[in-house]
Amino acid sequence: MLFRSVEDGFFLERLHALGYERKAGVRLGVESPGSLPDLPWKPAYSHASVSFGHEVLVNLWQHAASLATILRGGVYRPLHMLEGVEWQGSFYPADPQGGQVVLSAAACSDVRRMMARGAVDGTGRHLSRAEAELGTPITLLSKTGTTEKEVNAPCLHLELERNAQDRKST
């Protein structure tokens, strides 16, 4: 398995660029600004494997905007409840600016490919297979909360799995 190391400062900058520390500004639902851990990150706990719900606290709006950024090829735009308004034969978009490039198109393509694989082979496989059996022409992407930890770093879900196996063998 190929592991690529992303420098902590760069990763934190990308999280900021994706709006994870700002309020979503849609005035609907949760409007908390989220929480990102300050640097330096602790090597044994979160270095190179900061995960959502572990040390990064976000709301649905922030995460949806980031996923839309990945689908858009790296262009971040705040979410809106409507695309625009049509009036007297003219269309006025809700967000007339083009957005800000915060991720590379290549990185977004890699993430989409990994998420598609997760939907076919990973934890999303049951839903993906059910849709295929129904003949639904849809490409699913999935992402769990699981992150790959760096070598020899403690990882709770693996630890829980090992504990469960230990209980079965006794």
Secondary structure, DSSP 4 states (H G I P E B T S, - for coil): -------HHHHHHHHHHTTTTS---SSSS-----B-PPSSPPTTTTTT---BTTTBB--HHHHHHHHHHHHTTSEE----SSSEEEETTEEEES--S--EE-S-HHHHHHHHHHHHHHHHTSTTHHHHHHHHHHT---------S--PPPTT---HHHHHHHHHHHHHH-
